[in-house]
Amino acid sequence: MPAPVCLFVNPAAGGGTAGRVASGVEGALRGHGLAVRRQDTRDLDHGRALAAAAARAGETVVALSGDGLIGAIADTLREIPGAVLGILPGGRGNDLVRVLGISGDPIAACATIALGVLTAMDLGAVIDSDSGERGRAFVGIASAGFDSDANRIANEAPAWLGGLVYAYAALRALVSWKPARFEIELDRLGERRRFTGYSVGAANSKAYGGGMRAAPDAMLDDGLLEVVVLEDVSKLAFLTSILPKVFKGTHVRLPRVHVFRAAEVAISADRPFTMYADGDPIGELPLRVRAVPAAISVLVPSIVGADSAFGAPPPPPVRRDDQDAPDPGPTDVRPAMG
């Protein structure tokens, strides 16, 4: 028999969407022959504690939520050998679901929990630049600068905005934005870059902000971060050129956007910024962000789309009840661009 499922539901995610569909998701999982136990989470720390207990009990941890809870659970599971993470769309953005090729319909997505394959996935992790203490891991993109203001506004926005909240937050942030001076260091004692502009993003995954393809070439199994830098442009150019192209990922072709690849990046600025990742605050600049290769095992569809987030094809389907975390194989290291 496959491992039992512990379904984690953030009832408030997606403006209450996750809570409303949770019963149907439970039924769909059971319809696939899975044993299901449901846990509703109060906050990220509560979700972490429950996920750790479920994984140690041998249950497959399945999150019906937004990327914030998914990132917190992934951070916890990376410490538990053999832990397995399944993901269902329950938030406003559902960016990791989209990147992994999982259905955006939570009922249909249950097929990936029952029939998907286990794949090793990288995480990103934030490290305090002064203390060097190991920080929290994330699944998507950690960014600071203009994105700090936009994330704060999005988190304070009314739930009825739904997926429009990210465009709303960007427009609100743009009104009062003033360029900042940033410095990045690619890998330790490596290349340093200084620039005046909008933001720096350290991308483990391709997308954030409800479908913004900020790092269209990011891969989830290469052991590297895509470091995306947006230099200063006029607010009109940002609004008419940069922002519309982010949704297709074509902004990276513009002359004021630069992309680098590194296993680690140090980020600082000339004024205070909160770094956000997976929609939640994760630290205060200056910070280091590091790729954590093959940090967790995640269930993904067995059929890979043309725009796969993995460089290597998924392994063939196997029984998951007695399987350890898969060997990620050799790392595909790609040269830096910029």
Secondary structure, DSSP 8 states (H G I E B T S, - for coil): ----EEEEE-TTGGGGHHHHHHHHHHHHHHHTT--EEEEE-SSHHHHHHHHHHHHHTT-EEEEEE-HHHHHHHHHHHTTSTT-EEEEEE-SSS-HHHHHHT--SSHHHHHHHHHH-EEEEEEEEEEEETTT--EEEEESSEEEEEHHHHHHHHHHHS-GGGGGGHHHHHHHHHHHH---EEEEEEETTTTEEEEEEEEEEEEESSS-BTTTB-SSTT--TTSS-EEEEEEE---HHHIIIIIHHHHTTTGGGGSTTEEEEEESEEEEEESS--EEEETTEEEEESSEEEEEEEEEEEEEE-SS--TT-S-SS-------STT-------S--------
